[in-house]
Protein backbone atom coordinates (compact mmCIF):
# COMPACT_ATOMS: atom_id res chain seq x y z
CA UNK A 1 0.00 0.00 0.00
CA UNK A 2 1.16 3.53 -0.81
CA UNK A 3 0.00 6.64 1.05
CA UNK A 4 0.16 10.11 -0.48
CA UNK A 5 -0.42 12.98 1.96
CA UNK A 6 -1.24 16.33 0.34
CA UNK A 7 1.41 18.99 0.89
CA UNK A 8 -1.29 21.60 1.50
CA UNK A 9 -3.31 19.46 3.94
CA UNK A 10 -4.22 21.02 7.28
CA UNK A 11 -4.33 24.45 8.88
CA UNK A 12 -4.25 27.47 6.59
CA UNK A 13 -2.60 30.71 7.71
CA UNK A 14 -5.85 32.31 8.93
CA UNK A 15 -6.88 29.32 11.01
CA UNK A 16 -3.40 28.83 12.51
CA UNK A 17 -3.29 32.53 13.40
CA UNK A 18 -6.68 32.35 15.15
CA UNK A 19 -5.98 29.12 17.06
CA UNK A 20 -2.50 30.22 18.17
CA UNK A 21 -3.92 33.61 19.09
CA UNK A 22 -6.57 31.99 21.28
CA UNK A 23 -3.93 29.92 23.08
CA UNK A 24 -1.84 33.04 23.66
CA UNK A 25 -4.84 34.94 25.06
CA UNK A 26 -5.44 32.10 27.54
CA UNK A 27 -1.77 32.19 28.56
CA UNK A 28 -1.50 35.93 29.18
CA UNK A 29 -4.95 36.65 30.65
CA UNK A 30 -6.03 35.51 34.11
CA UNK A 31 -9.72 36.30 33.55
CA UNK A 32 -12.17 34.18 31.52
CA UNK A 33 -11.72 34.47 27.73
CA UNK A 34 -14.75 34.04 25.47
CA UNK A 35 -15.02 33.18 21.78
CA UNK A 36 -18.01 34.17 19.66
CA UNK A 37 -18.96 31.03 17.74
CA UNK A 38 -16.64 28.13 16.88
CA UNK A 39 -13.17 29.55 16.29
CA UNK A 40 -12.82 27.04 13.41
CA UNK A 41 -15.10 24.32 12.09
CA UNK A 42 -13.36 21.40 13.79
CA UNK A 43 -14.71 19.56 16.83
CA UNK A 44 -11.29 18.38 18.03
CA UNK A 45 -9.85 21.92 18.00
CA UNK A 46 -12.90 23.27 19.85
CA UNK A 47 -12.69 20.57 22.53
CA UNK A 48 -8.97 21.22 23.03
CA UNK A 49 -9.52 24.98 23.49
CA UNK A 50 -12.43 24.39 25.85
CA UNK A 51 -10.19 22.25 28.05
CA UNK A 52 -7.57 25.02 27.97
CA UNK A 53 -10.11 27.53 29.26
CA UNK A 54 -11.95 29.18 26.33
CA UNK A 55 -15.71 29.62 26.80
CA UNK A 56 -17.58 29.47 23.50
CA UNK A 57 -20.74 31.57 23.16
CA UNK A 58 -23.32 32.04 20.39
CA UNK A 59 -24.46 35.59 21.18
CA UNK A 60 -22.26 38.58 22.08
CA UNK A 61 -24.62 39.35 24.98
CA UNK A 62 -23.47 36.12 26.67
CA UNK A 63 -19.94 37.51 27.08
CA UNK A 64 -18.79 38.92 30.38
CA UNK A 65 -15.25 39.81 29.31
CA UNK A 66 -12.69 39.77 26.52
CA UNK A 67 -14.09 38.00 23.44
CA UNK A 68 -12.23 36.46 20.52
CA UNK A 69 -13.46 37.12 17.02
CA UNK A 70 -12.82 33.95 15.03
CA UNK A 71 -11.17 33.63 11.63
CA UNK A 72 -14.56 34.00 9.84
CA UNK A 73 -15.05 37.52 11.16
CA UNK A 74 -18.27 39.21 12.32
CA UNK A 75 -20.89 41.62 11.02
CA UNK A 76 -20.91 45.37 11.62
CA UNK A 77 -23.99 44.96 13.80
CA UNK A 78 -22.24 42.62 16.25
CA UNK A 79 -19.19 44.86 16.39
CA UNK A 80 -21.39 47.86 17.22
CA UNK A 81 -23.32 45.89 19.84
CA UNK A 82 -20.09 44.77 21.54
CA UNK A 83 -18.92 48.38 21.73
CA UNK A 84 -22.28 49.47 23.15
CA UNK A 85 -22.25 46.92 25.98
CA UNK A 86 -18.55 47.40 26.72
CA UNK A 87 -17.12 44.10 25.47
CA UNK A 88 -13.47 44.19 24.36
CA UNK A 89 -13.03 42.27 21.12
CA UNK A 90 -9.84 40.33 20.39
CA UNK A 91 -9.94 40.33 16.60
CA UNK A 92 -8.48 37.23 14.90
CA UNK A 93 -10.45 37.61 11.68
CA UNK A 94 -8.47 36.18 8.76
CA UNK A 95 -6.68 39.06 6.95
CA UNK A 96 -8.09 37.77 3.64
CA UNK A 97 -11.63 38.12 5.01
CA UNK A 98 -10.91 41.66 6.23
CA UNK A 99 -9.76 42.60 2.71
CA UNK A 100 -13.08 41.39 1.31
CA UNK A 101 -14.96 43.50 3.89
CA UNK A 102 -12.97 46.57 2.82
CA UNK A 103 -13.54 45.82 -0.85
CA UNK A 104 -17.29 45.30 -0.44
CA UNK A 105 -17.67 48.51 1.56
CA UNK A 106 -15.63 50.58 -0.90
CA UNK A 107 -17.46 49.37 -4.01
CA UNK A 108 -20.85 49.66 -2.32
CA UNK A 109 -20.16 53.31 -1.45
CA UNK A 110 -19.14 53.88 -5.08
CA UNK A 111 -22.55 52.72 -6.33
CA UNK A 112 -21.80 49.13 -7.31
CA UNK A 113 -24.27 46.25 -7.08
CA UNK A 114 -22.50 43.27 -5.51
CA UNK A 115 -22.67 39.56 -6.30
CA UNK A 116 -21.18 37.53 -3.44
CA UNK A 117 -20.45 33.91 -4.41
CA UNK A 118 -20.91 31.51 -1.51
CA UNK A 119 -23.38 30.28 1.08
CA UNK A 120 -25.57 33.06 2.54
CA UNK A 121 -25.69 31.30 5.92
CA UNK A 122 -21.94 30.77 6.25
CA UNK A 123 -20.47 32.82 9.15
CA UNK A 124 -17.90 34.46 6.88
CA UNK A 125 -20.52 35.65 4.43
CA UNK A 126 -22.86 36.91 7.15
CA UNK A 127 -20.03 39.27 8.07
CA UNK A 128 -19.28 40.24 4.46
CA UNK A 129 -22.94 40.92 3.66
CA UNK A 130 -23.00 43.64 6.32
CA UNK A 131 -20.45 45.57 4.22
CA UNK A 132 -22.31 45.18 0.92
CA UNK A 133 -24.92 47.89 1.46
CA UNK A 134 -28.49 47.22 0.31
CA UNK A 135 -27.85 46.25 -3.31
CA UNK A 136 -26.40 42.74 -3.37
CA UNK A 137 -27.18 39.09 -4.06
CA UNK A 138 -25.56 35.95 -2.67
CA UNK A 139 -25.05 33.22 -5.29
CA UNK A 140 -24.30 29.71 -4.05
CA UNK A 141 -24.45 27.81 -7.35
CA UNK A 142 -25.09 28.13 -11.07
CA UNK A 143 -28.86 27.79 -10.66
CA UNK A 144 -29.02 31.00 -8.65
CA UNK A 145 -27.20 33.19 -11.18
CA UNK A 146 -30.27 34.08 -13.24
CA UNK A 147 -32.27 35.17 -10.18
CA UNK A 148 -29.41 37.46 -9.21
CA UNK A 149 -29.14 38.86 -12.75
CA UNK A 150 -32.87 39.69 -12.74
CA UNK A 151 -32.51 41.54 -9.45
CA UNK A 152 -29.51 43.41 -10.83
CA UNK A 153 -31.45 44.39 -13.96
CA UNK A 154 -34.39 45.67 -11.87
CA UNK A 155 -32.04 47.84 -9.81
CA UNK A 156 -31.13 49.90 -12.93
CA UNK A 157 -27.55 50.02 -11.61
CA UNK A 158 -24.88 49.89 -14.30
CA UNK A 159 -21.93 48.81 -12.18
CA UNK A 160 -21.38 45.28 -10.83
CA UNK A 161 -18.76 43.80 -8.48
CA UNK A 162 -18.27 40.03 -8.20
CA UNK A 163 -16.51 38.68 -5.10
CA UNK A 164 -16.58 35.35 -3.29
CA UNK A 165 -16.29 33.51 -0.01
CA UNK A 166 -12.61 32.75 0.66
CA UNK A 167 -13.29 28.99 0.63
CA UNK A 168 -15.58 28.93 -2.42
CA UNK A 169 -15.10 26.37 -5.19
CA UNK A 170 -12.64 27.66 -7.79
CA UNK A 171 -14.34 25.61 -10.50
CA UNK A 172 -17.77 27.08 -9.67
CA UNK A 173 -16.32 30.59 -9.57
CA UNK A 174 -15.10 30.31 -13.17
CA UNK A 175 -18.37 28.74 -14.37
CA UNK A 176 -20.49 31.48 -12.78
CA UNK A 177 -18.11 34.18 -14.03
CA UNK A 178 -18.58 32.92 -17.59
CA UNK A 179 -22.39 32.80 -17.29
CA UNK A 180 -22.53 36.37 -15.98
CA UNK A 181 -20.19 37.69 -18.69
CA UNK A 182 -22.34 36.06 -21.39
CA UNK A 183 -25.63 37.36 -19.96
CA UNK A 184 -24.71 40.96 -19.08
CA UNK A 185 -25.41 43.79 -21.54
CA UNK A 186 -22.34 45.48 -23.03
CA UNK A 187 -23.03 48.77 -21.22
CA UNK A 188 -22.45 47.28 -17.75
CA UNK A 189 -19.24 48.14 -15.92
CA UNK A 190 -18.14 44.89 -14.30
CA UNK A 191 -15.37 44.25 -11.77
CA UNK A 192 -14.49 40.60 -11.08
CA UNK A 193 -12.34 39.93 -8.03
CA UNK A 194 -11.44 36.32 -7.30
CA UNK A 195 -11.28 36.53 -3.50
CA UNK A 196 -10.86 32.79 -2.97
CA UNK A 197 -7.76 32.64 -0.78
CA UNK A 198 -4.56 31.20 -2.26
CA UNK A 199 -4.42 28.39 0.31
CA UNK A 200 -7.92 27.24 -0.68
CA UNK A 201 -7.06 27.44 -4.36
CA UNK A 202 -3.86 25.41 -3.97
CA UNK A 203 -5.58 22.82 -1.76
CA UNK A 204 -8.40 22.36 -4.26
CA UNK A 205 -5.97 21.99 -7.16
CA UNK A 206 -3.82 19.48 -5.27
CA UNK A 207 -6.91 17.47 -4.32
CA UNK A 208 -7.92 17.42 -7.99
CA UNK A 209 -4.50 16.08 -9.04
CA UNK A 210 -4.08 13.63 -6.19
CA UNK A 211 -7.55 12.08 -6.50
CA UNK A 212 -6.82 11.17 -10.13
CA UNK A 213 -3.74 9.13 -9.13
CA UNK A 214 -5.07 6.98 -6.29
CA UNK A 215 -7.50 4.12 -5.66
CA UNK A 216 -8.87 5.47 -2.39
CA UNK A 217 -9.15 9.03 -1.11
CA UNK A 218 -9.51 10.13 2.52
CA UNK A 219 -10.58 13.72 3.23
CA UNK A 220 -10.11 14.75 6.88
CA UNK A 221 -12.09 17.62 8.38
CA UNK A 222 -15.09 18.83 10.33
CA UNK A 223 -18.56 17.78 9.15
CA UNK A 224 -19.61 21.45 9.21
CA UNK A 225 -16.51 22.70 7.40
CA UNK A 226 -17.32 24.34 4.05
CA UNK A 227 -13.83 23.95 2.60
CA UNK A 228 -13.62 20.28 3.67
CA UNK A 229 -16.94 19.57 1.95
CA UNK A 230 -15.62 21.11 -1.27
CA UNK A 231 -12.47 18.96 -1.12
CA UNK A 232 -14.66 15.88 -0.77
CA UNK A 233 -16.76 16.91 -3.78
CA UNK A 234 -13.64 17.48 -5.90
CA UNK A 235 -12.06 14.16 -4.90
CA UNK A 236 -15.31 12.25 -5.45
CA UNK A 237 -15.45 13.43 -9.07
CA UNK A 238 -12.19 11.60 -9.80
CA UNK A 239 -12.15 8.77 -7.26
CA UNK A 240 -15.32 6.81 -6.45
CA UNK A 241 -13.70 5.43 -3.30
CA UNK A 242 -13.65 8.75 -1.46
CA UNK A 243 -14.62 9.18 2.18
CA UNK A 244 -14.74 12.17 4.53
CA UNK A 245 -13.85 11.64 8.19
CA UNK A 246 -13.26 13.78 11.27
CA UNK A 247 -11.01 11.26 13.00
CA UNK A 248 -9.12 8.03 12.25
CA UNK A 249 -11.78 6.07 14.16
CA UNK A 250 -14.19 6.52 11.25
CA UNK A 251 -11.94 4.69 8.77
CA UNK A 252 -13.06 1.15 8.00
CA UNK A 253 -9.90 -0.81 7.22
CA UNK A 254 -11.96 -3.63 5.71
CA UNK A 255 -12.64 -1.37 2.73
CA UNK A 256 -8.94 -1.15 1.92
CA UNK A 257 -6.71 -3.49 -0.05
CA UNK A 258 -2.97 -3.93 0.31
CA UNK A 259 -2.29 -2.89 -3.27
CA UNK A 260 -4.21 0.38 -2.93
CA UNK A 261 -2.72 3.81 -3.50
CA UNK A 262 -4.34 6.00 -0.87
CA UNK A 263 -4.52 9.79 -1.02
CA UNK A 264 -4.99 11.92 2.08
CA UNK A 265 -6.10 15.54 2.07
CA UNK A 266 -7.35 17.68 4.95
CA UNK A 267 -9.40 20.86 5.25
CA UNK A 268 -8.06 24.23 6.38
CA UNK A 269 -9.42 23.70 9.90
CA UNK A 270 -7.90 20.25 10.41
CA UNK A 271 -5.03 20.03 12.94
CA UNK A 272 -1.89 18.10 11.99
CA UNK A 273 -2.59 15.65 14.86
CA UNK A 274 -5.73 14.42 13.07
CA UNK A 275 -3.75 13.84 9.87
CA UNK A 276 -0.98 12.02 11.74
CA UNK A 277 -3.50 9.75 13.49
CA UNK A 278 -4.96 8.69 10.14
CA UNK A 279 -1.51 7.97 8.71
CA UNK A 280 -0.52 6.03 11.86
CA UNK A 281 -3.66 3.90 11.67
CA UNK A 282 -2.94 2.95 8.08
CA UNK A 283 0.74 2.29 8.81
CA UNK A 284 -0.11 -0.06 11.66
CA UNK A 285 -2.60 -1.91 9.48
CA UNK A 286 -0.14 -3.31 6.95
CA UNK A 287 3.01 -2.80 4.92
CA UNK A 288 2.88 0.81 3.83
CA UNK A 289 4.99 3.11 1.69
CA UNK A 290 4.58 6.80 2.50
CA UNK A 291 5.01 9.02 -0.56
CA UNK A 292 5.91 12.68 -0.31
CA UNK A 293 5.74 14.18 -3.77
CA UNK A 294 3.27 14.53 -6.61
CA UNK A 295 5.31 12.25 -8.89
CA UNK A 296 4.34 9.32 -6.63
CA UNK A 297 7.90 8.41 -5.71
CA UNK A 298 7.96 6.52 -2.41
CA UNK A 299 10.09 5.68 0.55
CA UNK A 300 9.65 3.06 3.24
CA UNK A 301 7.83 4.27 6.33
RADAJO-V293755 format. One record per run of one state. SS is the DSSP state (H for helix, E for strand, - for the rest). FROM is the first residue (numbers start at 1). TO is the last residue. If there is no record, write none. Layout:
BEGIN
ss=<SS | SS>
from=<FROM | FROM>
to=<TO | TO>
END
This chain:
BEGIN
ss=<- | E | - | H | - | E | - | H | - | E | - | H | - | E | - | H | - | E | - | H | - | E | - | H | - | E | - | H | - | E | - | H | - | E | - | H | - | E | - | H | - | E | - | H | - | H | - | E | - | H | - | E | - | E | ->
from=<1 | 2 | 6 | 13 | 29 | 33 | 37 | 43 | 53 | 54 | 58 | 60 | 63 | 67 | 70 | 76 | 85 | 89 | 92 | 95 | 110 | 113 | 118 | 123 | 130 | 136 | 140 | 142 | 156 | 159 | 165 | 170 | 184 | 189 | 193 | 198 | 212 | 216 | 221 | 226 | 239 | 242 | 246 | 248 | 251 | 253 | 256 | 261 | 267 | 272 | 286 | 289 | 292 | 298 | 301>
to=<1 | 5 | 12 | 28 | 32 | 36 | 42 | 52 | 53 | 57 | 59 | 62 | 66 | 69 | 75 | 84 | 88 | 91 | 94 | 109 | 112 | 117 | 122 | 129 | 135 | 139 | 141 | 155 | 158 | 164 | 169 | 183 | 188 | 192 | 197 | 211 | 215 | 220 | 225 | 238 | 241 | 245 | 247 | 250 | 252 | 255 | 260 | 266 | 271 | 285 | 288 | 291 | 297 | 300 | 301>
END
